[in-house]
Amino acid sequence: MKSRRATFLFYACLAGLVPFATQTSYASNGMNMIGFGPQSVAMAGADLAITNSPSAMNINPAGIGRCVYPQIELGLSLLRPSLSHADGFGNDREDVAQRYPVPFLAYVHPVRDFTFGMGVFVQGGLGAEYEGFTTPFSAMANSGMLPPGFFAGDAVPITDNTLTSIMHAKITPTAAWRVHPSLTVGANLNLSYARAEMKLFPNTSVMADIDRSGTEGDSPRDFFSGMHVRDMSSTGYGVRVGFQYEVGALTLGGAYCTETSLDFEDGTMTLNLSSLGLGRVDYDATASGLSWPAQAGVGAAYQVSPQFLLAADVDWVNWSDAIETLTIKIANPDVPMAPPSREIPFQMDWQDQWVWAVGIEVTPVEDWAFRLGYNHGDTPIPSATLKPLFPAIAENHVTGGFGVTRGRWSLDLGMEYVIEAEKTNTSLDPAANPFGQGSQETLSQFVGHLMARFAFSS
């Protein structure tokens, strides 16, 4: 009866959390969060060998095999990123995007040597919004160096806006098997849902002799049509497998997650074709070329003494296969005279990432644990394709937190600080870098993580 109540409680909470899981999140290792749950985060993501609660489903599914009783966890992350952009057009802007609390919910149920679980997690995401940007076109129009009428009839506002919002949430049915007292294995299915929105100078529309060939409109570079693409969504799936092996005071762990392909559909793009006399035209929009990457990691934890635990992980993230060129395809305009279709590529060329994490846990008294950690992963974004639209440049994280247990209740708090990172775009190609050589992105971030766990009696 108690197990039935626990299951009902899980699904009731799940229904309430789904709307929150579709809000914008921001991540730290590329588009991934460094950890899931305050214990994992406070240890800086050095968690593959130590995770042993319902949140293990999104870290190392073998970890739920160490749960003795049915358990339910509810977690909440609060993000305070600080993003800024500066460039040679005079921009020095702060990000104004709204962020929301990011929850997760997970439940596990042991049955003899097996443990089954289900959870909903926000895997990560990316978001940035800037208002009042001086565009390359407004900078040219106000330079005093163009011939009269160069932009005549075009829409070249003094400033314009940009926005990106990518969110990835998933449901994780999971099973773990305690093969023998030293070895646990686990696997789950990741059922993913993602949403995306983007604005790039939506109020700007240009047709001019930008390439200085002497003829207007004879080159694709002579045109720019501001865009706003919204309501794109995608579903996908992947598999995560893992193990934990205990040898005395040493525990080894490892996990592998397959790539999740995300093909965004059912979107709408508003393309500003005012320079062609067509106004703003709505198209059906799809997008491809953005997947969630495959990831592999190994870790070790050593119980130095009953009061001191040391853990370390190394992870490889296959961004190079997941994010190369993001291509937005549009068709079926609502204005008959508009171009019938178009492909808009955004060169990304992300690189593979190695992430290193180390953490310690000290338990000076029974039922209290204090944690510290450090996480480093070079940004996967090369300098030549860096844009304020996708500013995933975080590299160094310091973390800390604590946990307390009272009877069947546990409460954990984790804190994460992304040390300020700066990166500069070195590209001279305006097609790849419309913000000019030397444009610079700056990022720091504070994240607080809170989690409550309740263990039901068997």
C-alpha positions as CSV (number, residue, x, y, z in Angstrom):
1,M,0.0,0.0,0.0
2,K,2.8,2.4,0.9
3,S,4.6,1.6,-2.4
4,R,1.4,2.4,-4.3
5,R,1.1,5.7,-2.6
6,A,4.7,6.5,-3.5
7,T,4.0,5.6,-7.1
8,F,0.9,7.8,-7.2
9,L,2.8,10.7,-5.6
10,F,5.5,10.4,-8.2
11,Y,3.2,10.6,-11.1
12,A,1.2,13.4,-9.6
13,C,4.3,15.5,-9.0
14,L,5.5,14.6,-12.5
15,A,2.4,16.1,-14.1
16,G,3.0,19.3,-12.1
17,L,6.7,19.6,-13.1
18,V,6.4,19.1,-16.9
19,P,5.5,22.8,-17.6
20,F,8.5,24.0,-15.6
21,A,10.8,21.5,-17.4
22,T,10.1,23.3,-20.7
23,Q,11.5,26.6,-19.5
24,T,14.9,28.0,-20.5
25,S,17.9,26.6,-18.7
26,Y,21.6,27.4,-18.9
27,A,24.4,24.9,-18.6
28,S,28.1,24.8,-17.9
29,N,29.9,22.0,-19.7
30,G,28.9,23.0,-23.2
31,M,25.1,22.7,-23.0
32,N,25.3,20.1,-20.2
33,M,24.9,20.8,-16.5
34,I,28.0,19.7,-14.5
35,G,25.9,17.5,-12.3
36,F,22.4,16.5,-11.3
37,G,21.3,16.9,-7.7
38,P,23.1,18.9,-5.0
39,Q,25.4,16.0,-3.9
40,S,26.6,15.6,-7.5
41,V,27.0,19.3,-8.1
42,A,28.7,20.0,-4.7
43,M,31.3,17.3,-5.7
44,A,31.7,19.2,-9.0
45,G,30.4,16.3,-11.1
46,A,32.8,13.7,-9.6
47,D,29.9,11.4,-9.1
48,L,30.1,8.3,-11.4
49,A,31.4,6.1,-8.5
50,I,29.5,7.6,-5.6
51,T,25.9,8.3,-6.8
52,N,23.5,6.1,-4.9
53,S,20.1,7.8,-5.0
54,P,17.2,8.3,-7.5
55,S,19.1,11.2,-9.3
56,A,21.7,8.5,-10.3
57,M,19.4,7.8,-13.3
58,N,20.8,10.8,-15.1
59,I,24.4,10.2,-14.0
60,N,25.1,6.5,-13.7
61,P,22.0,4.3,-13.8
62,A,23.9,1.6,-11.8
63,G,23.8,3.9,-8.8
64,I,20.1,3.3,-8.1
65,G,21.0,-0.4,-7.4
66,R,22.4,0.8,-4.1
67,C,19.1,2.1,-2.9
68,V,17.8,-0.1,0.0
69,Y,14.2,1.3,0.2
70,P,11.8,3.0,-2.3
71,Q,12.9,6.6,-2.5
72,I,11.6,9.8,-4.1
73,E,13.6,12.9,-4.8
74,L,12.6,16.4,-5.7
75,G,15.3,18.8,-6.8
76,L,15.3,22.5,-7.8
77,S,18.1,24.6,-9.4
78,L,18.1,28.4,-9.4
79,L,20.4,30.0,-11.9
80,R,22.0,33.5,-12.0
81,P,24.1,33.8,-15.1
82,S,26.0,37.0,-16.0
83,L,26.5,37.3,-19.8
84,S,27.9,40.2,-21.8
85,H,28.9,41.0,-25.3
86,A,31.2,43.6,-26.7
87,D,32.3,44.3,-30.3
88,G,33.8,46.9,-32.7
89,F,30.3,48.3,-33.5
90,G,30.2,50.0,-30.1
91,N,28.1,47.3,-28.4
92,D,28.7,46.6,-24.7
93,R,25.5,44.8,-23.7
94,E,24.3,42.7,-20.8
95,D,22.1,39.7,-21.4
96,V,18.5,40.3,-20.4
97,A,17.0,36.7,-20.8
98,Q,14.6,35.5,-18.1
99,R,15.5,32.3,-16.3
100,Y,13.2,30.1,-14.3
101,P,13.7,27.5,-11.5
102,V,14.7,24.2,-13.0
103,P,13.2,21.2,-11.2
104,F,13.7,17.4,-11.4
105,L,11.8,14.5,-10.0
106,A,12.9,10.9,-9.6
107,Y,11.6,7.8,-7.9
108,V,13.1,4.3,-7.4
109,H,11.8,1.0,-6.2
110,P,14.0,-2.0,-5.2
111,V,12.7,-5.5,-5.9
112,R,15.2,-8.1,-4.5
113,D,18.4,-7.7,-6.6
114,F,16.8,-5.3,-9.0
115,T,15.9,-1.7,-8.7
116,F,13.5,0.2,-11.1
117,G,13.1,3.9,-11.4
118,M,11.6,6.8,-13.3
119,G,12.6,10.4,-13.5
120,V,12.1,13.7,-15.3
121,F,15.2,15.8,-15.7
122,V,16.2,19.0,-17.5
123,Q,19.4,17.8,-19.2
124,G,20.6,21.3,-20.0
125,G,20.3,24.0,-22.5
126,L,21.4,27.4,-23.7
127,G,19.9,30.9,-23.7
128,A,20.9,34.5,-24.3
129,E,19.0,37.6,-25.1
130,Y,20.3,41.0,-26.0
131,E,18.4,44.2,-26.7
132,G,19.6,47.5,-28.2
133,F,22.3,45.9,-30.4
134,T,24.0,48.2,-33.0
135,T,24.0,46.0,-36.1
136,P,26.7,46.0,-38.8
137,F,24.1,47.7,-41.0
138,S,23.2,50.5,-38.6
139,A,26.9,51.0,-38.0
140,M,27.4,51.5,-41.7
141,A,24.4,53.7,-42.1
142,N,25.6,56.0,-39.3
143,S,29.3,56.0,-40.4
144,G,28.9,59.0,-42.8
145,M,31.0,57.1,-45.3
146,L,28.2,55.7,-47.5
147,P,26.8,57.3,-50.7
148,P,23.4,58.9,-50.3
149,G,20.6,56.4,-50.7
150,F,22.8,53.3,-50.1
151,F,20.1,51.9,-47.7
152,A,17.2,53.8,-49.2
153,G,13.9,52.0,-48.7
154,D,15.5,49.4,-46.4
155,A,14.7,48.7,-42.8
156,V,17.8,49.7,-40.9
157,P,16.8,50.5,-37.3
158,I,19.4,52.2,-35.0
159,T,19.4,49.1,-32.8
160,D,18.0,45.6,-33.0
161,N,17.7,42.4,-30.8
162,T,19.0,38.8,-30.6
163,L,17.7,35.8,-28.7
164,T,18.4,32.1,-28.4
165,S,16.6,29.6,-26.2
166,I,17.3,25.9,-26.4
167,M,16.0,23.5,-23.7
168,H,16.3,19.7,-23.5
169,A,14.3,17.7,-20.9
170,K,13.8,14.0,-20.7
171,I,12.1,11.1,-19.0
172,T,14.3,8.2,-17.9
173,P,12.8,4.7,-17.3
174,T,15.7,2.9,-15.6
175,A,16.6,-0.6,-14.3
176,A,19.7,-1.7,-12.2
177,W,20.8,-5.1,-11.2
178,R,22.9,-6.0,-8.2
179,V,24.9,-8.8,-9.9
180,H,26.7,-9.6,-6.6
181,P,27.6,-7.5,-3.6
182,S,30.5,-5.8,-5.3
183,L,29.1,-5.2,-8.8
184,T,26.0,-3.3,-9.9
185,V,25.0,-2.5,-13.5
186,G,22.2,-0.4,-14.9
187,A,20.7,1.0,-18.0
188,N,18.0,3.4,-19.0
189,L,16.1,4.8,-21.9
190,N,16.3,8.6,-22.4
191,L,13.0,9.9,-23.9
192,S,13.8,13.5,-24.9
193,Y,11.8,16.6,-25.6
194,A,13.5,19.8,-26.8
195,R,12.3,23.3,-27.7
196,A,14.1,26.1,-29.5
197,E,13.6,29.8,-30.4
198,M,15.9,32.3,-32.0
199,K,15.9,35.9,-33.1
200,L,18.6,37.6,-35.2
201,F,18.0,41.3,-35.9
202,P,14.3,40.7,-36.6
203,N,13.6,44.4,-37.4
204,T,16.3,44.7,-40.0
205,S,15.9,44.1,-43.7
206,V,18.6,45.1,-46.3
207,M,19.2,44.9,-50.0
208,A,22.2,47.0,-51.1
209,D,25.6,46.8,-52.7
210,I,27.2,45.6,-49.5
211,D,29.9,43.6,-51.4
212,R,30.8,46.9,-53.3
213,S,30.6,45.2,-56.7
214,G,28.8,48.1,-58.2
215,T,25.5,46.3,-58.6
216,E,22.8,46.0,-55.9
217,G,21.5,42.5,-55.2
218,D,24.0,40.6,-57.4
219,S,25.4,38.6,-54.4
220,P,23.8,36.8,-51.5
221,R,25.9,39.1,-49.2
222,D,23.9,42.0,-50.6
223,F,20.8,40.8,-48.7
224,F,20.0,40.5,-45.1
225,S,16.6,39.5,-43.7
226,G,16.1,39.6,-40.0
227,M,14.4,36.6,-38.6
228,H,12.5,35.3,-35.6
229,V,12.0,31.5,-35.5
230,R,9.8,30.1,-32.7
231,D,7.8,27.1,-31.5
232,M,10.2,24.6,-32.9
233,S,10.2,21.3,-31.0
234,S,11.8,17.9,-31.3
235,T,11.6,14.4,-29.7
236,G,14.3,11.9,-29.6
237,Y,15.7,9.0,-27.6
238,G,19.0,7.6,-26.4
239,V,20.4,5.0,-24.1
240,R,22.6,5.3,-21.0
241,V,24.4,2.3,-19.4
242,G,26.7,2.2,-16.4
243,F,28.4,0.2,-13.7
244,Q,29.8,0.5,-10.2
245,Y,32.3,-1.9,-8.7
246,E,33.4,-1.9,-5.1
247,V,36.8,-3.2,-3.9
248,G,37.3,-2.6,-0.2
249,A,37.5,1.2,0.3
250,L,37.7,1.8,-3.5
251,T,34.7,2.1,-5.8
252,L,35.0,2.4,-9.6
253,G,32.2,3.7,-11.8
254,G,31.6,4.3,-15.4
255,A,28.8,5.3,-17.8
256,Y,28.1,5.8,-21.5
257,C,25.3,7.7,-23.1
258,T,24.4,7.5,-26.8
259,E,23.8,10.6,-29.0
260,T,20.3,11.9,-29.1
261,S,19.4,13.2,-32.6
262,L,17.0,16.2,-32.5
263,D,15.3,17.3,-35.6
264,F,13.2,20.4,-34.8
265,E,9.9,20.7,-36.6
266,D,6.5,22.5,-36.6
267,G,8.1,25.9,-36.1
268,T,7.3,29.3,-37.6
269,M,9.9,31.7,-38.9
270,T,9.0,35.4,-39.5
271,L,11.4,36.7,-42.1
272,N,11.7,40.4,-42.6
273,L,11.5,41.0,-46.3
274,S,10.7,44.7,-46.1
275,S,13.6,45.6,-48.4
276,L,11.8,43.6,-51.1
277,G,8.5,45.4,-50.4
278,L,7.0,42.2,-48.9
279,G,7.0,43.2,-45.3
280,R,7.2,40.4,-42.7
281,V,6.5,36.9,-44.1
282,D,5.7,33.8,-42.0
283,Y,7.2,30.5,-43.1
284,D,7.0,26.9,-41.9
285,A,10.4,26.2,-40.2
286,T,12.4,23.1,-39.4
287,A,16.0,22.8,-38.1
288,S,18.6,20.1,-38.2
289,G,22.3,19.8,-37.2
290,L,21.9,20.1,-33.5
291,S,22.0,16.9,-31.4
292,W,22.7,16.1,-27.8
293,P,26.1,14.4,-27.8
294,A,27.3,11.0,-26.9
295,Q,29.3,11.0,-23.6
296,A,31.5,8.5,-21.9
297,G,33.1,8.7,-18.4
298,V,34.9,6.8,-15.7
299,G,35.4,7.7,-12.1
300,A,36.8,6.5,-8.8
301,A,36.0,7.1,-5.2
302,Y,38.2,6.2,-2.2
303,Q,37.0,6.1,1.4
304,V,40.2,7.4,3.0
305,S,38.6,7.2,6.4
306,P,35.1,6.8,7.8
307,Q,34.9,10.6,7.8
308,F,36.6,11.4,4.5
309,L,35.8,10.5,0.9
310,L,37.8,11.5,-2.2
311,A,36.3,11.2,-5.7
312,A,37.5,12.0,-9.3
313,D,35.9,11.6,-12.8
314,V,37.0,12.2,-16.3
315,D,34.4,12.5,-19.1
316,W,34.6,12.8,-22.9
317,V,31.8,14.6,-24.7
318,N,31.4,14.1,-28.4
319,W,30.3,17.6,-29.4
320,S,32.1,17.4,-32.8
321,D,29.5,14.9,-34.2
322,A,26.6,16.6,-32.4
323,I,26.9,20.2,-33.5
324,E,28.5,21.0,-36.8
325,T,26.3,23.3,-38.9
326,L,22.8,24.2,-37.6
327,T,20.6,24.6,-40.7
328,I,17.1,26.2,-40.6
329,K,14.9,25.3,-43.5
330,I,11.8,27.4,-44.4
331,A,9.0,26.8,-46.9
332,N,5.3,27.7,-47.5
333,P,5.4,31.5,-47.1
334,D,2.1,33.2,-46.3
335,V,2.8,35.9,-49.0
336,P,2.6,34.5,-52.6
337,M,5.3,36.8,-54.0
338,A,7.9,35.8,-51.3
339,P,10.7,33.3,-52.1
340,P,9.2,29.8,-51.8
341,S,11.9,28.3,-49.7
342,R,15.3,28.9,-48.2
343,E,18.0,27.2,-46.2
344,I,19.9,29.3,-43.6
345,P,23.1,27.7,-42.2
346,F,24.8,28.7,-39.0
347,Q,28.3,27.4,-38.9
348,M,29.1,26.0,-35.4
349,D,31.9,23.3,-35.7
350,W,32.0,22.5,-32.0
351,Q,34.9,20.5,-30.8
352,D,35.0,17.4,-28.5
353,Q,35.4,18.2,-24.8
354,W,37.3,16.6,-22.0
355,V,35.9,17.3,-18.5
356,W,37.9,16.7,-15.3
357,A,36.2,16.8,-11.9
358,V,37.4,16.2,-8.3
359,G,35.5,16.4,-5.1
360,I,35.7,15.6,-1.4
361,E,33.1,14.7,1.2
362,V,33.7,15.1,4.9
363,T,31.3,13.7,7.5
364,P,32.5,15.1,10.9
365,V,29.4,13.9,12.7
366,E,26.7,11.3,11.9
367,D,24.1,12.4,9.4
368,W,26.0,15.5,8.3
369,A,28.1,15.7,5.1
370,F,30.1,18.7,3.8
371,R,31.3,18.7,0.2
372,L,33.7,20.7,-2.0
373,G,34.8,20.3,-5.7
374,Y,36.4,21.6,-8.8
375,N,35.4,21.0,-12.4
376,H,37.2,22.0,-15.6
377,G,36.3,21.5,-19.2
378,D,37.6,23.5,-22.2
379,T,34.8,25.2,-24.1
380,P,33.8,23.2,-27.2
381,I,33.3,26.4,-29.2
382,P,36.2,27.4,-31.5
383,S,37.1,31.1,-31.7
384,A,36.1,31.5,-35.3
385,T,32.4,30.5,-34.8
386,L,31.8,32.1,-31.4
387,K,28.6,34.1,-31.3
388,P,26.5,35.8,-28.6
389,L,23.7,33.5,-29.8
390,F,25.5,30.4,-28.4
391,P,27.8,31.6,-25.6
392,A,28.8,28.2,-24.0
393,I,32.2,29.4,-22.9
394,A,32.3,28.3,-19.2
395,E,35.4,26.3,-18.3
396,N,36.2,26.5,-14.6
397,H,33.7,25.7,-11.7
398,V,34.2,25.7,-8.0
399,T,31.5,24.0,-5.9
400,G,30.4,23.3,-2.4
401,G,27.5,22.2,-0.3
402,F,26.2,20.0,2.5
403,G,23.6,17.3,3.3
404,V,21.7,16.3,6.4
405,T,19.6,13.2,7.2
406,R,16.9,13.1,9.7
407,G,15.1,9.7,9.9
408,R,13.8,8.9,6.4
409,W,14.2,12.5,5.2
410,S,17.4,13.9,3.6
411,L,18.0,17.5,2.6
412,D,20.9,18.6,0.4
413,L,22.2,21.9,-0.8
414,G,24.8,22.5,-3.5
415,M,26.3,25.7,-4.8
416,E,28.2,26.2,-8.1
417,Y,30.2,29.2,-9.3
418,V,31.4,29.5,-12.8
419,I,34.6,31.5,-12.7
420,E,34.4,34.4,-15.2
421,A,35.4,33.3,-18.7
422,E,36.1,35.5,-21.8
423,K,36.5,34.4,-25.4
424,T,37.1,36.5,-28.6
425,N,36.0,35.7,-32.1
426,T,39.0,35.9,-34.5
427,S,37.1,35.4,-37.8
428,L,37.2,38.0,-40.6
429,D,34.3,36.3,-42.5
430,P,31.1,38.3,-42.0
431,A,29.0,35.3,-43.0
432,A,30.4,33.3,-40.1
433,N,30.8,36.2,-37.8
434,P,28.3,39.1,-38.3
435,F,29.5,40.8,-35.1
436,G,33.0,41.6,-36.4
437,Q,36.5,40.4,-35.7
438,G,37.3,40.9,-32.1
439,S,33.8,40.5,-30.8
440,Q,34.0,39.2,-27.2
441,E,31.7,37.1,-25.0
442,T,32.0,37.1,-21.2
443,L,30.3,34.7,-18.8
444,S,30.1,34.0,-15.1
445,Q,27.4,32.2,-13.3
446,F,26.1,31.2,-9.8
447,V,23.7,28.3,-9.4
448,G,22.1,27.0,-6.3
449,H,20.7,23.5,-6.1
450,L,18.3,22.2,-3.4
451,M,17.0,18.7,-3.0
452,A,14.7,16.8,-0.6
453,R,14.6,13.0,-0.5
454,F,12.2,10.7,1.3
455,A,12.8,6.9,1.8
456,F,9.6,4.8,2.2
457,S,9.6,1.7,4.3
458,S,9.6,-1.5,2.2
